[in-house]
Amino acid sequence: MVHEHHTHSHGHRGHDRAFAVGIALNLCFVAIESVYGVLAHSMALLADAGHNLSDVLALALAWGASVLGRREPSPRFTYGLGSSTILAALVNAMLLMLVVGGISVEAAQRLMNPVPVASMTVIWVALCGIVVNTATALLFLRGREHDLNVKGAFLHMAADAAVSLGVVLAGVGMLYSGWTWLDPVMSLAIAAVIVASTWGLLRDSVNLSLHAVPPRIDTARIREYLCALAGVTAIHDLHVWGMSTTDTALTVHLVIPQGHPGDQFFAQVTHELLHRFSVGHATIQVETGDELHPCALAPDHVV
């Protein structure tokens, strides 16, 4: 049995500064937006402030999980704590859905009982939000394709920038038309944006928590590659799952009648699995295909 593992902790560490700066920027903006939301009687501003506060929590959770993911394995956690990044992504998605519920309820109440809004204040504060959220999103632009944790942070910030733009448009509309209902309507639009941007994150984090194959991994191609290896007559018990939001593990049994092919063979296989298929943690078991002692895990339905 051969085992190979490649770590990606340097990628997590590279985002520490981005998390710190993003949290600081958004905390300052949440304070500003909350104060002016109350002064301007703007539900849209308060809704966006609540959303931004959830993003601060999301960034903190993602950062904490990233740090935990770099801890060395222990006798109790033999795989380390990399899977905490999956839990952080899942919790962040659930938090956002809770925020959506709160925003929607308050917006519905405001639609039934309109309140005068200081439109110019709303516009200027939301413009600041566009700058802050765009700047924070750019901090996570790199790495979002390969890390669900970082992708979650990026999507939160990018959605916030779009939401702030919507608040500006609502403020301009109220300034020139006097239609106070635009404020709660924009709050509902904000809720819709949050759901749209969060649904994929929620789906992927739930799937990874259930040990699903990561979206970027093609198991059919991996199976085809392994079956085509010299000396391999069959494969079974192939499993692929995410150990974290960046690391992927694989186990497989290779049937090689002539016996153990040597370390060079396995070094080449693990190299290809890493560089062609992004699988950095491979465990390979070799069998000779002895019909008198068949592998109990050979049928595909057995796990």
C-alpha positions in Angstrom: 0.0 0.0 0.0 1.4 3.4 -1.0 0.5 6.7 0.4 1.4 10.2 -0.8 0.3 13.6 0.5 1.1 17.1 -0.7 0.1 20.1 1.5 -1.3 23.4 0.3 -0.9 25.4 3.5 1.1 28.1 1.8 -2.1 29.1 -0.1 -4.0 29.5 3.1 -1.3 31.5 4.7 -1.1 33.9 1.7 -4.7 35.1 2.5 -4.1 35.9 6.2 -3.4 39.6 5.4 -6.5 39.7 3.1 -8.7 38.4 5.9 -7.3 40.9 8.4 -7.7 43.9 6.1 -11.1 42.8 5.0 -12.4 42.4 8.5 -11.0 45.8 9.6 -12.5 47.6 6.6 -15.9 46.1 7.0 -16.1 46.6 10.8 -15.5 50.3 10.2 -18.1 50.4 7.5 -20.7 48.5 9.5 -20.4 51.1 12.3 -20.8 54.0 9.9 -23.7 52.4 8.0 -25.6 51.5 11.2 -25.4 55.0 12.6 -26.4 56.7 9.4 -29.1 54.1 8.7 -30.8 55.0 12.0 -30.3 58.7 11.5 -31.7 58.5 7.9 -34.5 56.1 8.8 -33.3 53.9 6.0 -34.2 50.2 6.1 -32.0 49.6 3.1 -29.0 50.9 4.9 -29.7 49.0 8.0 -30.3 45.8 6.0 -27.0 46.3 4.2 -25.3 46.9 7.6 -26.7 43.7 8.9 -25.5 41.9 5.8 -22.0 43.5 6.2 -21.9 42.4 9.8 -22.6 38.9 8.8 -19.8 39.2 6.3 -17.4 40.2 9.1 -18.4 37.1 11.0 -18.0 35.1 7.7 -14.5 36.5 7.2 -13.6 35.8 10.8 -14.8 32.2 10.5 -13.1 31.6 7.2 -9.8 33.0 8.6 -10.1 30.9 11.7 -10.7 27.8 9.7 -7.8 28.6 7.4 -5.5 28.9 10.5 -6.9 25.6 11.9 -6.4 23.9 8.6 -2.6 24.5 8.8 -2.3 22.7 12.2 -0.3 19.5 12.1 -2.1 16.2 12.4 -2.4 14.8 15.9 -3.2 11.3 17.4 -6.8 12.4 17.8 -7.1 14.3 14.4 -5.0 12.2 12.2 -6.0 14.2 9.1 -5.4 17.5 10.8 -8.2 20.1 11.0 -8.4 21.0 7.3 -12.0 20.0 7.2 -12.8 23.0 9.4 -12.7 25.1 6.2 -15.6 23.1 4.9 -17.6 23.7 8.2 -16.7 27.5 8.0 -18.1 27.7 4.4 -21.3 25.8 5.5 -21.8 28.0 8.6 -21.2 31.2 6.5 -23.8 30.1 4.0 -26.4 29.4 6.7 -25.7 32.7 8.4 -26.4 34.5 5.2 -29.7 32.7 4.8 -30.7 33.8 8.3 -29.8 37.4 7.4 -32.1 37.1 4.4 -35.0 36.1 6.6 -34.5 39.1 8.9 -34.2 41.5 6.1 -37.3 40.2 4.3 -39.5 40.4 7.4 -38.4 44.0 8.2 -38.8 45.1 4.6 -42.3 43.7 4.5 -43.2 45.7 7.6 -41.8 48.9 6.1 -43.8 48.3 2.9 -47.0 48.3 5.0 -45.9 51.2 7.2 -43.6 53.5 5.1 -41.1 55.8 6.9 -39.6 59.0 5.5 -36.0 58.4 4.4 -33.0 60.9 4.2 -32.2 60.0 0.6 -28.9 62.0 0.2 -27.5 60.3 3.3 -28.4 56.9 2.0 -26.7 57.7 -1.3 -23.4 58.9 0.2 -23.1 56.0 2.7 -23.9 53.4 0.0 -21.3 54.9 -2.3 -18.8 54.4 0.5 -20.0 50.8 0.7 -19.3 50.3 -3.0 -15.7 51.3 -2.5 -15.2 49.2 0.7 -16.8 46.1 -0.6 -15.1 46.2 -4.0 -11.7 46.7 -2.4 -12.3 43.8 0.0 -13.5 41.6 -2.9 -10.3 42.3 -4.8 -8.3 41.0 -1.9 -9.8 37.5 -2.5 -9.8 37.6 -6.3 -6.8 35.3 -6.4 -7.4 31.8 -5.1 -11.2 31.8 -5.3 -11.2 29.2 -8.0 -9.4 26.6 -5.9 -10.6 27.3 -2.4 -14.3 27.3 -1.4 -13.4 29.2 1.8 -11.8 32.0 -0.2 -14.6 31.8 -2.8 -17.2 32.3 0.0 -15.3 35.5 1.1 -15.1 36.8 -2.5 -18.7 36.2 -3.2 -19.9 37.9 0.0 -17.9 41.0 -0.8 -18.7 41.1 -4.5 -22.4 40.7 -3.7 -22.1 43.5 -1.2 -20.7 45.9 -3.8 -23.7 45.1 -6.1 -26.1 45.6 -3.2 -24.6 48.9 -2.3 -25.0 50.0 -5.9 -28.7 49.0 -5.6 -29.0 51.1 -2.4 -27.6 54.1 -4.3 -30.1 53.7 -7.1 -32.9 53.5 -4.5 -31.7 56.6 -2.8 -31.6 58.5 -6.2 -35.1 57.2 -7.0 -36.4 58.4 -3.6 -34.6 61.8 -3.9 -36.3 62.6 -7.2 -39.7 60.8 -6.9 -40.3 60.8 -3.1 -41.4 57.2 -3.3 -40.5 55.9 0.1 -41.5 52.3 -0.9 -38.3 52.1 -3.0 -36.3 51.6 0.2 -38.0 48.4 1.4 -38.3 47.2 -2.1 -34.6 47.5 -2.5 -34.2 45.6 0.8 -36.1 42.7 -0.8 -33.9 43.0 -3.8 -30.8 42.8 -1.5 -32.3 39.6 0.0 -32.7 38.1 -3.5 -29.0 39.0 -4.3 -27.8 37.3 -1.1 -29.8 34.1 -1.9 -28.5 34.0 -5.4 -24.9 34.5 -4.5 -25.0 32.1 -1.5 -26.9 29.2 -3.0 -23.9 27.7 -4.8 -21.7 28.1 -1.7 -24.4 26.4 0.5 -24.7 23.5 -2.0 -21.0 23.0 -2.4 -20.2 23.2 1.3 -23.0 20.7 2.1 -21.7 18.3 -0.6 -18.2 18.5 0.7 -19.3 17.9 4.3 -20.9 14.7 3.0 -17.6 13.7 1.4 -18.8 14.3 -2.1 -16.3 14.5 -4.9 -15.1 18.2 -5.2 -16.6 20.0 -8.2 -13.3 20.4 -9.9 -12.5 16.7 -9.9 -13.4 14.4 -12.7 -13.6 10.8 -11.4 -14.3 9.4 -14.8 -11.0 10.7 -16.1 -9.2 9.4 -13.0 -10.7 5.9 -13.4 -9.8 5.9 -17.1 -6.2 6.9 -16.3 -5.8 4.3 -13.6 -7.3 1.5 -15.7 -4.8 2.3 -18.5 -1.7 2.0 -16.3 0.8 -0.7 -17.4 0.1 -4.0 -15.7 -3.3 -3.0 -14.2 -6.1 -5.3 -15.2 -8.8 -3.8 -13.1 -9.5 -1.3 -10.3 -12.1 -1.1 -7.6 -12.9 0.7 -4.3 -12.2 4.1 -5.9 -13.1 6.9 -3.6 -12.5 10.6 -3.9 -13.4 13.3 -1.4 -12.4 16.7 -0.1 -10.3 16.7 3.0 -10.7 20.5 3.1 -11.8 23.2 0.7 -8.5 22.9 -1.1 -7.1 19.4 -0.5 -8.5 16.2 -2.2 -7.9 12.6 -1.1 -8.2 9.4 -3.1 -8.1 5.7 -2.2 -8.1 2.9 -4.8 -7.3 -0.8 -5.2 -5.3 -1.7 -8.3 -5.4 -5.3 -9.5 -1.9 -6.1 -10.9 -1.4 -9.9 -11.4 2.4 -9.8 -11.6 2.5 -8.3 -8.1 4.1 -5.1 -6.7 5.4 -3.0 -9.5 7.9 -1.0 -7.5 8.2 2.4 -5.9 9.0 4.2 -9.2 5.6 3.2 -10.6 3.8 4.6 -7.6 5.9 7.8 -7.6 4.8 8.4 -11.2 1.1 7.6 -10.4 0.9 10.0 -7.4 2.7 12.7 -9.4 0.1 12.4 -12.2 -2.8 12.3 -9.8 -1.5 15.6 -8.3 -0.6 17.5 -11.4 -3.3 16.2 -13.8 -6.2 15.7 -11.5 -5.4 17.9 -8.4 -5.5 14.9 -6.0 -2.7 15.5 -3.5 -3.5 12.8 -1.0 -3.5 9.3 -2.6 -3.6 5.9 -1.0 -3.1 3.0 -3.4 -3.5 -0.7 -2.5 -2.2 -3.4 -4.9 -3.8 -6.8 -5.3 -2.9 -9.8 -7.6 -6.5 -10.7 -8.4 -6.4 -14.1 -6.6 -9.8 -15.7 -7.3 -9.5 -17.8 -4.2 -9.2 -14.7 -2.0 -11.3 -12.0 -3.7 -11.3 -8.5 -2.2 -14.5 -7.9 -0.2 -14.5 -4.3 -1.4 -14.5 -5.1 -5.1 -18.2 -4.6 -5.8 -18.9 -0.9 -6.6 -21.9 -0.8 -4.2 -19.7 -1.8 -1.3 -18.1 1.0 0.8 
